[in-house]
Amino acid sequence: MVSTALSAPDRFRIGRVFHDSFAVIGRNPVLCVGLGVAFYALPRFAAWLWYVNSGAARLPAQELFSQHAILVVLGVPVYFVVTAILQASLMRATIVDLRGEKPIFSDCFGIALALLFPILGLSLLATLGIMVGLVLLIVPGILLVLRWAVAMPVLIQEGCGILDSMARSRDLTKGSRWRLLGLWLILTVASALASLVVNRFAIPLNVTFGLLAEATVRTAVLVLSSVASAVSYVELRRVKEGASVDELAQIFS
């Protein structure tokens, strides 16, 4: 069920987003963990294990590409496709949960597949824009990240086009971007610290265990950030538009 703390629209609260993000995962552990393991943890672990055990890790970049060109060329787009499916499925599951229903795999996965190409287009366009902003000056890149922070949940739930989703995200995040920055800084720092611990201690202790731990940490961060993005979208709609829980349930039906 939707958190009672969300009943009164006031302002975007980081603590509330984290509370409801963990609540969504807690109510749907099999779906969230299952999606994360199947679409990210296992493929990532297998890829890194091959990279280390095959000796590819010791090859210079140019030689690696020449010897394994097909794997590299196919691996990059497959990675983006699988990640997009995972994120979209989790965002759909989150929104369904927040309207008081039980998300199911077939619905979440079906929506992700149906919107795969628009999602990839949105991700590519946003990434290019953010990269240009970061190259020109760091601040514009960060501002674009915050402006488009909920573009994917908008596309998934409201059925907008790519540019309309980005514009809608810009409007929803206006006035809440500093808090969104705080939210994503917390996630980024937590992810960096966890990765540092794994790289510094787990991998030197045992490579296989370390790679498994690395895949687990990365998956946990991706699952949480995807759920938090969808929760942020719902919160921003509530704060920005003042919709009640019942009205949001009708909107998201």
Backbone as CSV, one residue per row, in Angstrom:
resi,resn,N_x,N_y,N_z,CA_x,CA_y,CA_z,C_x,C_y,C_z
1,MET,0.830,-1.199,0.000,0.000,0.000,0.000,0.867,1.253,0.000
2,VAL,0.280,2.360,-0.416,1.029,3.608,-0.471,1.284,4.106,0.936
3,SER,2.457,4.641,1.174,2.809,5.151,2.492,1.861,6.251,2.918
4,THR,1.424,6.197,4.184,0.548,7.244,4.697,1.265,8.567,4.779
5,ALA,2.611,8.525,4.798,3.381,9.770,4.842,3.250,10.566,3.572
6,LEU,2.712,9.921,2.516,2.609,10.602,1.238,1.272,11.298,1.062
7,SER,0.389,11.215,2.043,-0.984,11.653,1.843,-1.121,13.158,1.699
8,ALA,-0.214,13.912,2.263,-0.338,15.366,2.199,0.744,15.942,1.306
9,PRO,0.372,16.544,0.178,1.370,17.123,-0.711,2.010,18.359,-0.095
10,ASP,3.299,18.394,0.029,3.962,19.579,0.547,5.228,19.850,-0.255
11,ARG,6.231,19.031,-0.070,7.456,19.201,-0.837,8.135,17.844,-0.982
12,PHE,9.040,17.792,-1.924,9.768,16.558,-2.197,10.719,16.285,-1.040
13,ARG,10.613,15.101,-0.444,11.436,14.753,0.707,12.286,13.524,0.392
14,ILE,13.583,13.661,0.595,14.509,12.568,0.302,14.218,11.355,1.179
15,GLY,14.026,11.597,2.476,13.760,10.492,3.392,12.516,9.717,3.017
16,ARG,11.501,10.419,2.563,10.256,9.775,2.175,10.457,8.911,0.934
17,VAL,11.264,9.397,0.000,11.543,8.622,-1.211,12.282,7.334,-0.856
18,PHE,13.293,7.426,0.009,14.011,6.222,0.416,13.088,5.263,1.167
19,HIS,12.260,5.809,2.059,11.337,4.968,2.827,10.440,4.169,1.899
20,ASP,9.848,4.847,0.940,8.912,4.156,0.059,9.614,3.278,-0.970
21,SER,10.841,3.633,-1.323,11.600,2.773,-2.232,11.893,1.426,-1.575
22,PHE,12.380,1.466,-0.335,12.638,0.219,0.379,11.341,-0.531,0.669
23,ALA,10.253,0.218,0.904,8.966,-0.427,1.150,8.483,-1.179,-0.085
24,VAL,8.648,-0.571,-1.252,8.254,-1.236,-2.505,9.048,-2.524,-2.691
25,ILE,10.360,-2.452,-2.490,11.198,-3.648,-2.633,10.813,-4.692,-1.596
26,GLY,10.524,-4.244,-0.371,10.136,-5.167,0.686,8.819,-5.866,0.422
27,ARG,7.905,-5.181,-0.258,6.615,-5.804,-0.583,6.703,-6.723,-1.797
28,ASN,7.751,-6.547,-2.588,7.900,-7.337,-3.821,9.324,-7.882,-3.948
29,PRO,9.809,-8.606,-2.936,11.213,-9.035,-2.972,11.518,-10.023,-4.092
30,VAL,10.598,-10.939,-4.345,10.855,-11.948,-5.379,10.947,-11.295,-6.755
31,LEU,10.016,-10.383,-7.042,10.012,-9.713,-8.340,11.242,-8.833,-8.507
32,CYS,11.515,-7.984,-7.529,12.631,-7.037,-7.648,13.980,-7.747,-7.674
33,VAL,14.174,-8.670,-6.729,15.444,-9.395,-6.676,15.582,-10.315,-7.883
34,GLY,14.480,-10.970,-8.254,14.524,-11.867,-9.406,14.896,-11.148,-10.687
35,LEU,14.279,-9.981,-10.922,14.619,-9.190,-12.103,16.083,-8.767,-12.075
36,GLY,16.536,-8.305,-10.912,17.916,-7.854,-10.794,18.924,-8.965,-11.036
37,VAL,18.648,-10.133,-10.472,19.565,-11.267,-10.632,19.580,-11.757,-12.075
38,ALA,18.382,-11.925,-12.660,18.286,-12.501,-14.005,18.825,-11.571,-15.086
39,PHE,18.534,-10.275,-14.948,18.873,-9.349,-16.027,20.176,-8.580,-15.801
40,TYR,20.750,-8.689,-14.601,21.960,-7.899,-14.379,23.046,-8.660,-13.623
41,ALA,22.717,-9.203,-12.457,23.755,-9.807,-11.623,24.425,-10.999,-12.305
42,LEU,23.636,-11.952,-12.778,24.218,-13.138,-13.410,24.980,-12.807,-14.694
43,PRO,24.396,-12.005,-15.620,25.174,-11.650,-16.819,26.459,-10.899,-16.496
44,ARG,26.389,-9.984,-15.537,27.585,-9.211,-15.187,28.646,-10.114,-14.565
45,PHE,28.232,-10.974,-13.654,29.176,-11.891,-13.017,29.824,-12.812,-14.045
46,ALA,29.010,-13.360,-14.956,29.537,-14.263,-15.982,30.517,-13.545,-16.905
47,ALA,30.186,-12.310,-17.285,31.057,-11.551,-18.182,32.400,-11.244,-17.523
48,TRP,32.369,-10.799,-16.265,33.610,-10.479,-15.570,34.436,-11.733,-15.287
49,LEU,33.749,-12.838,-14.977,34.469,-14.083,-14.710,35.193,-14.556,-15.973
50,TRP,34.508,-14.456,-17.113,35.166,-14.810,-18.377,36.333,-13.871,-18.644
51,TYR,36.129,-12.583,-18.409,37.156,-11.574,-18.676,38.428,-11.865,-17.888
52,VAL,38.271,-12.301,-16.655,39.431,-12.573,-15.805,40.047,-13.929,-16.126
53,ASN,39.218,-14.964,-16.215,39.736,-16.331,-16.378,40.269,-16.617,-17.778
54,SER,39.785,-15.891,-18.780,40.224,-16.136,-20.154,41.561,-15.473,-20.468
55,GLY,42.021,-14.633,-19.568,43.254,-13.896,-19.819,43.038,-12.588,-20.541
56,ALA,41.781,-12.283,-20.875,41.484,-11.038,-21.585,41.843,-9.819,-20.753
57,ALA,41.800,-9.964,-19.429,42.103,-8.833,-18.550,43.549,-8.380,-18.682
58,ARG,44.409,-9.280,-19.154,45.832,-8.937,-19.273,46.190,-8.373,-20.642
59,LEU,45.223,-8.331,-21.549,45.487,-7.843,-22.900,45.332,-6.330,-22.979
60,PRO,46.167,-5.648,-23.773,45.935,-4.221,-24.046,44.587,-4.041,-24.735
61,ALA,44.024,-2.863,-24.621,42.682,-2.614,-25.147,42.584,-2.913,-26.639
62,GLN,43.594,-2.484,-27.404,43.558,-2.696,-28.853,43.612,-4.180,-29.202
63,GLU,44.451,-4.918,-28.495,44.565,-6.356,-28.752,43.307,-7.090,-28.303
64,LEU,42.726,-6.650,-27.196,41.477,-7.250,-26.720,40.382,-7.107,-27.761
65,PHE,40.285,-5.916,-28.333,39.243,-5.682,-29.335,39.487,-6.508,-30.593
66,SER,40.747,-6.608,-31.007,41.043,-7.354,-32.234,40.782,-8.844,-32.069
67,GLN,41.042,-9.387,-30.876,40.857,-10.816,-30.645,39.408,-11.182,-30.335
68,HIS,38.682,-10.243,-29.750,37.304,-10.540,-29.327,36.352,-9.475,-29.861
69,ALA,36.535,-9.114,-31.114,35.755,-8.009,-31.689,34.259,-8.283,-31.655
70,ILE,33.869,-9.513,-31.976,32.436,-9.839,-32.020,31.813,-9.704,-30.636
71,LEU,32.503,-10.213,-29.620,31.983,-10.114,-28.257,31.842,-8.663,-27.816
72,VAL,32.837,-7.853,-28.146,32.796,-6.442,-27.754,31.673,-5.714,-28.479
73,VAL,31.585,-5.927,-29.795,30.578,-5.231,-30.600,29.169,-5.628,-30.185
74,LEU,28.964,-6.908,-29.913,27.637,-7.370,-29.507,27.362,-7.103,-28.032
75,GLY,28.411,-7.153,-27.215,28.224,-7.030,-25.775,27.706,-5.677,-25.338
76,VAL,28.198,-4.614,-25.956,27.787,-3.264,-25.548,26.299,-3.020,-25.787
77,PRO,25.772,-3.243,-27.000,24.331,-3.028,-27.190,23.474,-3.978,-26.363
78,VAL,23.919,-5.228,-26.191,23.158,-6.169,-25.359,23.085,-5.661,-23.926
79,TYR,24.190,-5.119,-23.438,24.210,-4.563,-22.081,23.181,-3.453,-21.933
80,PHE,23.133,-2.534,-22.892,22.190,-1.422,-22.813,20.748,-1.902,-22.914
81,VAL,20.495,-2.888,-23.767,19.133,-3.411,-23.923,18.670,-4.088,-22.639
82,VAL,19.517,-4.948,-22.084,19.152,-5.680,-20.873,18.951,-4.720,-19.704
83,THR,19.825,-3.731,-19.585,19.689,-2.746,-18.508,18.413,-1.935,-18.659
84,ALA,18.074,-1.557,-19.890,16.847,-0.799,-20.138,15.617,-1.613,-19.773
85,ILE,15.617,-2.897,-20.119,14.487,-3.768,-19.774,14.349,-3.883,-18.261
86,LEU,15.462,-4.051,-17.571,15.434,-4.156,-16.113,14.888,-2.883,-15.486
87,GLN,15.413,-1.734,-15.882,14.969,-0.472,-15.299,13.492,-0.216,-15.564
88,ALA,13.064,-0.433,-16.799,11.664,-0.196,-17.143,10.744,-1.135,-16.383
89,SER,11.132,-2.398,-16.249,10.319,-3.364,-15.512,10.183,-2.961,-14.050
90,LEU,11.282,-2.533,-13.444,11.256,-2.126,-12.040,10.435,-0.857,-11.837
91,MET,10.542,0.085,-12.761,9.764,1.317,-12.645,8.273,1.038,-12.777
92,ARG,7.918,0.181,-13.718,6.522,-0.205,-13.866,6.024,-0.907,-12.602
93,ALA,6.815,-1.821,-12.066,6.437,-2.530,-10.844,6.235,-1.561,-9.684
94,THR,7.101,-0.571,-9.587,7.001,0.410,-8.504,5.713,1.205,-8.585
95,ILE,5.375,1.681,-9.768,4.179,2.502,-9.928,2.922,1.678,-9.683
96,VAL,2.916,0.435,-10.152,1.770,-0.446,-9.892,1.616,-0.674,-8.393
97,ASP,2.732,-0.902,-7.698,2.686,-1.101,-6.249,2.170,0.140,-5.537
98,LEU,2.607,1.312,-5.951,2.218,2.547,-5.280,0.759,2.930,-5.512
99,ARG,0.116,2.306,-6.484,-1.313,2.545,-6.640,-2.129,1.481,-5.908
100,GLY,-1.438,0.657,-5.097,-2.121,-0.284,-4.235,-2.375,-1.645,-4.829
101,GLU,-1.738,-1.971,-5.950,-1.920,-3.270,-6.578,-0.635,-4.086,-6.486
102,LYS,-0.759,-5.360,-6.815,0.400,-6.256,-6.778,0.994,-6.370,-8.171
103,PRO,2.208,-5.883,-8.377,2.827,-6.000,-9.705,3.162,-7.446,-10.032
104,ILE,3.013,-7.799,-11.302,3.345,-9.143,-11.754,4.374,-9.056,-12.871
105,PHE,5.147,-10.112,-13.009,6.253,-10.108,-13.964,5.774,-9.888,-15.391
106,SER,4.707,-10.574,-15.794,4.266,-10.503,-17.192,3.898,-9.084,-17.600
107,ASP,3.242,-8.355,-16.699,2.870,-6.971,-17.006,4.108,-6.085,-17.091
108,CYS,4.979,-6.179,-16.092,6.166,-5.318,-16.042,7.099,-5.599,-17.216
109,PHE,7.344,-6.865,-17.482,8.231,-7.244,-18.580,7.607,-6.893,-19.924
110,GLY,6.291,-7.080,-20.038,5.607,-6.752,-21.289,5.670,-5.275,-21.610
111,ILE,5.457,-4.431,-20.594,5.557,-2.980,-20.793,6.976,-2.601,-21.203
112,ALA,7.962,-3.203,-20.549,9.362,-2.901,-20.862,9.695,-3.265,-22.308
113,LEU,9.222,-4.412,-22.760,9.483,-4.818,-24.140,8.756,-3.923,-25.132
114,ALA,7.502,-3.579,-24.820,6.707,-2.755,-25.735,7.322,-1.372,-25.922
115,LEU,7.966,-0.866,-24.872,8.532,0.485,-24.917,10.054,0.473,-25.067
116,LEU,10.605,-0.670,-25.454,12.062,-0.809,-25.472,12.736,0.231,-26.359
117,PHE,12.275,0.386,-27.589,12.941,1.315,-28.506,12.788,2.775,-28.074
118,PRO,11.599,3.225,-27.638,11.518,4.588,-27.100,12.410,4.796,-25.880
119,ILE,12.490,3.780,-25.013,13.336,3.891,-23.824,14.804,4.005,-24.221
120,LEU,15.229,3.183,-25.178,16.612,3.261,-25.651,16.888,4.608,-26.311
121,GLY,15.920,5.098,-27.088,16.084,6.404,-27.717,16.194,7.516,-26.696
122,LEU,15.344,7.453,-25.671,15.393,8.444,-24.597,16.733,8.386,-23.874
123,SER,17.177,7.183,-23.538,18.450,7.020,-22.831,19.613,7.553,-23.658
124,LEU,19.605,7.246,-24.953,20.688,7.708,-25.829,20.700,9.221,-25.940
125,LEU,19.521,9.813,-26.165,19.439,11.262,-26.321,19.837,11.976,-25.034
126,ALA,19.346,11.477,-23.901,19.684,12.090,-22.617,21.175,11.948,-22.325
127,THR,21.733,10.772,-22.606,23.160,10.549,-22.358,24.024,11.480,-23.194
128,LEU,23.680,11.630,-24.465,24.443,12.533,-25.336,24.366,13.972,-24.840
129,GLY,23.164,14.402,-24.464,23.001,15.759,-23.956,23.792,15.996,-22.689
130,ILE,23.747,15.024,-21.785,24.470,15.152,-20.520,25.978,15.145,-20.759
131,MET,26.450,14.289,-21.677,27.884,14.238,-21.983,28.367,15.561,-22.555
132,VAL,27.583,16.149,-23.452,27.950,17.454,-24.009,28.011,18.493,-22.894
133,GLY,27.013,18.461,-22.003,26.994,19.406,-20.889,28.190,19.238,-19.975
134,LEU,28.585,17.993,-19.716,29.727,17.743,-18.846,31.036,18.149,-19.504
135,VAL,31.119,17.967,-20.828,32.334,18.362,-21.548,32.484,19.878,-21.552
136,LEU,31.383,20.587,-21.819,31.441,22.045,-21.862,31.709,22.623,-20.480
137,LEU,31.003,22.115,-19.517,31.158,22.558,-18.133,30.377,21.579,-17.271
138,ILE,30.890,21.220,-16.118,30.265,20.176,-15.304,28.852,20.550,-14.884
139,VAL,28.636,21.797,-14.492,27.335,22.218,-13.963,26.194,22.000,-14.953
140,PRO,26.334,22.397,-16.244,25.231,22.132,-17.179,24.892,20.650,-17.298
141,GLY,25.893,19.797,-17.247,25.637,18.361,-17.311,24.830,17.882,-16.123
142,ILE,25.175,18.360,-14.929,24.433,17.985,-13.725,23.006,18.506,-13.786
143,LEU,22.837,19.729,-14.269,21.493,20.301,-14.392,20.626,19.478,-15.335
144,LEU,21.212,18.991,-16.421,20.454,18.162,-17.352,20.072,16.832,-16.716
145,VAL,20.977,16.257,-15.928,20.651,15.021,-15.210,19.426,15.226,-14.332
146,LEU,19.393,16.342,-13.619,18.285,16.621,-12.706,17.007,16.952,-13.464
147,ARG,17.115,17.685,-14.562,15.932,18.031,-15.360,15.261,16.785,-15.927
148,TRP,16.058,15.817,-16.309,15.522,14.614,-16.961,15.477,13.419,-16.020
149,ALA,15.508,13.679,-14.720,15.612,12.598,-13.734,14.447,11.621,-13.777
150,VAL,13.254,12.087,-14.146,12.082,11.202,-14.158,11.504,11.057,-15.565
151,ALA,12.325,11.304,-16.577,11.842,11.193,-17.960,11.425,9.767,-18.300
152,MET,12.167,8.778,-17.808,11.822,7.399,-18.132,10.517,6.957,-17.469
153,PRO,10.293,7.242,-16.174,8.980,6.914,-15.608,7.831,7.626,-16.316
154,VAL,8.058,8.852,-16.757,7.023,9.569,-17.513,6.706,8.826,-18.800
155,LEU,7.734,8.428,-19.525,7.533,7.715,-20.786,6.798,6.400,-20.553
156,ILE,7.181,5.684,-19.502,6.579,4.383,-19.222,5.122,4.510,-18.809
157,GLN,4.822,5.472,-17.951,3.491,5.534,-17.365,2.520,6.441,-18.104
158,GLU,2.994,7.522,-18.688,2.086,8.477,-19.320,2.008,8.314,-20.833
159,GLY,2.880,7.482,-21.389,2.821,7.228,-22.824,3.234,8.405,-23.683
160,CYS,4.044,9.300,-23.141,4.520,10.453,-23.912,5.625,10.017,-24.875
161,GLY,5.885,10.845,-25.879,7.013,10.617,-26.754,8.309,10.954,-26.044
162,ILE,9.414,10.738,-26.733,10.720,10.956,-26.114,10.909,12.410,-25.694
163,LEU,10.721,13.339,-26.612,10.921,14.753,-26.297,9.878,15.255,-25.309
164,ASP,8.643,14.790,-25.444,7.594,15.191,-24.506,7.891,14.672,-23.103
165,SER,8.452,13.474,-23.000,8.810,12.921,-21.691,9.909,13.747,-21.038
166,MET,10.873,14.185,-21.831,11.948,15.018,-21.298,11.414,16.374,-20.854
167,ALA,10.483,16.934,-21.633,9.886,18.217,-21.261,9.026,18.076,-20.014
168,ARG,8.288,16.982,-19.928,7.437,16.727,-18.759,8.291,16.556,-17.506
169,SER,9.411,15.845,-17.634,10.327,15.679,-16.514,10.897,17.022,-16.077
170,ARG,11.227,17.863,-17.041,11.733,19.208,-16.724,10.720,19.971,-15.881
171,ASP,9.449,19.902,-16.262,8.409,20.629,-15.534,8.188,20.047,-14.138
172,LEU,8.183,18.717,-14.032,7.936,18.082,-12.739,9.071,18.332,-11.748
173,THR,10.296,18.359,-12.237,11.442,18.506,-11.330,11.714,19.955,-10.939
174,LYS,11.096,20.895,-11.633,11.331,22.304,-11.321,10.924,22.596,-9.880
175,GLY,11.826,23.200,-9.128,11.567,23.513,-7.734,12.001,22.427,-6.769
176,SER,12.364,21.260,-7.283,12.775,20.144,-6.416,14.152,19.605,-6.786
177,ARG,14.872,20.323,-7.628,16.113,19.760,-8.168,17.236,19.678,-7.146
178,TRP,17.281,20.594,-6.185,18.304,20.498,-5.158,18.105,19.244,-4.322
179,ARG,16.845,18.936,-4.018,16.567,17.723,-3.242,16.840,16.475,-4.073
180,LEU,16.520,16.536,-5.363,16.862,15.419,-6.246,18.374,15.214,-6.305
181,LEU,19.116,16.318,-6.334,20.574,16.228,-6.330,21.052,15.526,-5.067
182,GLY,20.468,15.888,-3.927,20.822,15.231,-2.673,20.529,13.745,-2.699
183,LEU,19.376,13.390,-3.255,18.999,11.978,-3.362,20.017,11.188,-4.169
184,TRP,20.376,11.705,-5.349,21.292,10.976,-6.219,22.726,11.028,-5.719
185,LEU,23.084,12.070,-4.973,24.409,12.093,-4.354,24.534,11.000,-3.302
186,ILE,23.479,10.805,-2.515,23.492,9.743,-1.503,23.661,8.381,-2.169
187,LEU,22.890,8.145,-3.228,22.993,6.873,-3.944,24.382,6.688,-4.564
188,THR,24.918,7.768,-5.140,26.225,7.684,-5.794,27.338,7.417,-4.794
189,VAL,27.319,8.137,-3.677,28.354,7.955,-2.655,28.267,6.563,-2.041
190,ALA,27.054,6.105,-1.750,26.879,4.766,-1.182,27.391,3.699,-2.140
191,SER,27.088,3.874,-3.422,27.559,2.923,-4.431,29.080,2.929,-4.525
192,ALA,29.673,4.121,-4.511,31.131,4.233,-4.611,31.822,3.592,-3.407
193,LEU,31.282,3.816,-2.215,31.879,3.240,-1.009,31.779,1.719,-1.014
194,ALA,30.610,1.206,-1.408,30.435,-0.249,-1.464,31.377,-0.871,-2.488
195,SER,31.514,-0.224,-3.642,32.419,-0.733,-4.676,33.870,-0.680,-4.215
196,LEU,34.217,0.367,-3.470,35.579,0.494,-2.952,35.909,-0.649,-2.000
197,VAL,34.964,-0.977,-1.131,35.170,-2.081,-0.184,35.361,-3.400,-0.932
198,VAL,34.510,-3.630,-1.935,34.607,-4.871,-2.712,35.948,-4.951,-3.434
199,ASN,36.337,-3.872,-4.097,37.583,-3.874,-4.870,38.817,-3.959,-3.986
200,ARG,38.728,-3.361,-2.801,39.896,-3.316,-1.913,40.067,-4.606,-1.105
201,PHE,38.955,-5.232,-0.724,39.042,-6.368,0.193,38.541,-7.689,-0.405
202,ALA,37.358,-7.659,-1.032,36.749,-8.920,-1.477,37.497,-9.547,-2.647
203,ILE,37.812,-8.756,-3.672,38.474,-9.311,-4.857,39.883,-9.818,-4.543
204,PRO,40.727,-9.073,-3.782,42.040,-9.628,-3.427,41.944,-10.897,-2.585
205,LEU,40.886,-11.023,-1.781,40.721,-12.208,-0.942,40.430,-13.437,-1.789
206,ASN,39.498,-13.305,-2.720,39.137,-14.391,-3.631,38.476,-13.776,-4.852
207,VAL,39.044,-14.024,-6.027,38.570,-13.351,-7.234,37.118,-13.692,-7.534
208,THR,36.779,-14.975,-7.490,35.406,-15.381,-7.811,34.415,-14.779,-6.829
209,PHE,34.727,-14.875,-5.542,33.849,-14.281,-4.529,33.764,-12.773,-4.710
210,GLY,34.898,-12.149,-5.010,34.913,-10.703,-5.196,34.075,-10.262,-6.377
211,LEU,34.156,-10.996,-7.484,33.349,-10.655,-8.657,31.866,-10.858,-8.380
212,LEU,31.543,-11.896,-7.616,30.148,-12.123,-7.234,29.649,-10.993,-6.336
213,ALA,30.499,-10.565,-5.402,30.131,-9.453,-4.528,29.970,-8.166,-5.328
214,GLU,30.855,-7.957,-6.299,30.772,-6.756,-7.137,29.473,-6.733,-7.926
215,ALA,29.105,-7.873,-8.509,27.858,-7.955,-9.266,26.651,-7.729,-8.361
216,THR,26.729,-8.246,-7.144,25.626,-8.073,-6.189,25.454,-6.611,-5.810
217,VAL,26.564,-5.943,-5.523,26.504,-4.528,-5.149,25.960,-3.689,-6.297
218,ARG,26.474,-3.901,-7.489,26.011,-3.136,-8.655,24.529,-3.366,-8.911
219,THR,24.091,-4.603,-8.752,22.679,-4.921,-8.968,21.805,-4.250,-7.926
220,ALA,22.231,-4.299,-6.669,21.458,-3.664,-5.603,21.310,-2.170,-5.851
221,VAL,22.381,-1.532,-6.284,22.334,-0.097,-6.567,21.406,0.193,-7.739
222,LEU,21.491,-0.614,-8.795,20.649,-0.394,-9.971,19.178,-0.612,-9.644
223,VAL,18.873,-1.654,-8.880,17.482,-1.914,-8.484,16.954,-0.765,-7.635
224,LEU,17.721,-0.357,-6.624,17.274,0.719,-5.749,17.121,2.031,-6.503
225,SER,18.059,2.364,-7.378,17.980,3.629,-8.113,16.809,3.629,-9.088
226,SER,16.501,2.483,-9.690,15.357,2.401,-10.603,14.052,2.585,-9.849
227,VAL,13.936,1.912,-8.714,12.733,2.062,-7.884,12.625,3.491,-7.367
228,ALA,13.749,4.064,-6.915,13.737,5.433,-6.396,13.345,6.436,-7.468
229,SER,13.729,6.194,-8.705,13.344,7.087,-9.798,11.835,7.093,-9.989
230,ALA,11.219,5.911,-9.948,9.764,5.829,-10.096,9.050,6.432,-8.891
231,VAL,9.569,6.188,-7.691,8.982,6.796,-6.491,9.092,8.313,-6.567
232,SER,10.231,8.807,-7.046,10.414,10.252,-7.199,9.391,10.834,-8.164
233,TYR,9.120,10.115,-9.241,8.108,10.560,-10.207,6.739,10.699,-9.545
234,VAL,6.345,9.691,-8.781,5.054,9.745,-8.086,5.036,10.897,-7.084
235,GLU,6.130,11.069,-6.348,6.212,12.150,-5.362,6.145,13.522,-6.021
236,LEU,6.843,13.666,-7.127,6.843,14.955,-7.822,5.461,15.283,-8.366
237,ARG,4.742,14.291,-8.833,3.373,14.529,-9.292,2.495,14.955,-8.125
238,ARG,2.701,14.317,-6.992,1.901,14.655,-5.820,2.210,16.075,-5.340
239,VAL,3.497,16.385,-5.271,3.914,17.705,-4.801,3.557,18.790,-5.810
240,LYS,3.806,18.514,-7.084,3.633,19.527,-8.124,2.175,19.756,-8.466
241,GLU,1.394,18.679,-8.505,0.026,18.773,-8.987,-1.010,18.595,-7.892
242,GLY,-0.551,18.219,-6.687,-1.465,18.110,-5.563,-2.477,16.995,-5.684
243,ALA,-2.150,15.947,-6.420,-3.096,14.850,-6.591,-3.159,14.010,-5.324
244,SER,-4.364,13.573,-4.982,-4.543,12.697,-3.838,-4.149,11.278,-4.217
245,VAL,-4.092,10.400,-3.220,-3.749,9.011,-3.475,-4.752,8.375,-4.426
246,ASP,-6.044,8.635,-4.202,-7.077,8.063,-5.069,-6.958,8.591,-6.492
247,GLU,-6.675,9.889,-6.626,-6.527,10.479,-7.960,-5.318,9.906,-8.681
248,LEU,-4.233,9.694,-7.937,-3.058,9.089,-8.549,-3.342,7.658,-8.977
249,ALA,-4.120,6.941,-8.187,-4.478,5.573,-8.553,-5.256,5.554,-9.857
250,GLN,-6.152,6.540,-10.045,-6.914,6.619,-11.288,-6.005,7.001,-12.457
251,ILE,-5.086,7.924,-12.208,-4.161,8.355,-13.256,-3.300,7.192,-13.719
252,PHE,-2.834,6.370,-12.762,-1.906,5.297,-13.082,-2.585,4.004,-13.502
253,SER,-3.908,3.981,-13.522,-4.624,2.752,-13.875,-4.579,2.524,-15.379
